[in-house]
Amino acid sequence: MYIPSLRKFATRSALLLSLGLGTVACDKALDVEPQNSISSDTGYSTKEDAAAALNGVYDGLQLTDYYGVAFPTISDLISGDELHVGTYTTTLGQIAQNQTSADNIQVQNTWDAIYNTINRANYLLQESEKINDPAFPKLATQAQVRAIRALCYMNLLGLWGGTSQGYGYPDGLGVPLRLTPTVSIGPDTQPIPRSSEADVAAAIRTDLDFAIENLSAGTGSRVTKNAALALRARFELRMRNYPEALKFAGQVPALAGFAASAPSGTATDALWQLSFSATDKNLYAFWWFTTGGRNELDPGANLAAAHPSGDKRLPINIAPEVAANGTVSPSKVTLKYTRTATGDDPFNVVRYAEVVLTIAESAARTGDLATATTQLDIIRTRAGLAPTTATTAEALIEDILLQRRLELAYEGSYWYDLRRTNSVQTALPTYKETFRNLFPIPIREVRLSNLVQNPNF
């Protein structure tokens, strides 16, 4: 885990950086409280402190090694829906070949970024209890933070947890579960073992239930009740709890005009969309071969052929690269990420299209084929496709999974569908070593925190 791995060489200042906090110098000439950060010894005492800290938690999600580009990208590289064509051969290239090693720096950095975000969340949850201002929206603040923490643990389980067959099995492996902050060298930074998948899952459900109870409906760049419900539905689907997935997805309010809308690169159906700006950039378009980009990524080798004839999503998912002078490159790009110069393409954490497909799949798996067909056809019609011809649960599920792949392309979803349906080796027959369905725990965590490595690494 991130914090314990620093215990032998970290300074107090380095620990506080994980919270977005500074330290106060002891020299009297320098003993001035920083204006853009505070010491963890001071903590948060006002609603303004908490508001700034909440921004810091969201900023954790936007780290380059997390949702700023790396986490969804490595998820799509391992699934084959993105092709590595660049120079990061020992990191992204290794992942794309399903030969990820425990010393892969990108894997370590993404692990660190997720736990960094968790630590920020834990600190705000702790400190917010000390603020008694009646004007402080304590429950709503804590609800957003707990939804973010739940998402972080969902992602940790997604890459490093479960079994080679998928998620939700009795012997599923978990990750270190820290629900309190680490702010100084000492007992807080002592290594803790990996929890079971079941224990981490229980913490995720508790956090999301709190978020659902204390958030208002809506959509936007912050977590809302709609997004929390959708995340809970995603998690239950991943864990193969189909009645629960159906229950939570069914509570997400229908998005007005969704069925009559058309697919677009900007994803107007986003329930929760991380916003970036020219001063707080992501690297999505830059990593793709767009004008000014570095040509690290292309669409996966068989993704274009997976689109049915007439699919409106094909020219969004796979488009020719056209330079400013009109030259067409043999490389392909996606219209989901195009703003190379400004780096302000948003990232969709969860979309209403996913909710519709979760209802469809959960209904099919629980015997309600009529509902499954109706929900599936909403997605097919938007994509310009005829209604499904599937009449059995098995055929409907096959079509639903295809629609998920195409609808949510480059949003870091497909790998987790392959894992949860135990389809990795079927979809990717060159991936013969089933133990690689789980990522290796970063070697630094194994050595310094005594974490048990995933089997066979």
Summary of the structure (lengths in Angstrom):
residues: 457
radius of gyration: 22.0
end to end distance: 17.4
largest distance: 77.3
contacts: 1532
relative contact order: 0.13
helix: 47%
strand: 8%
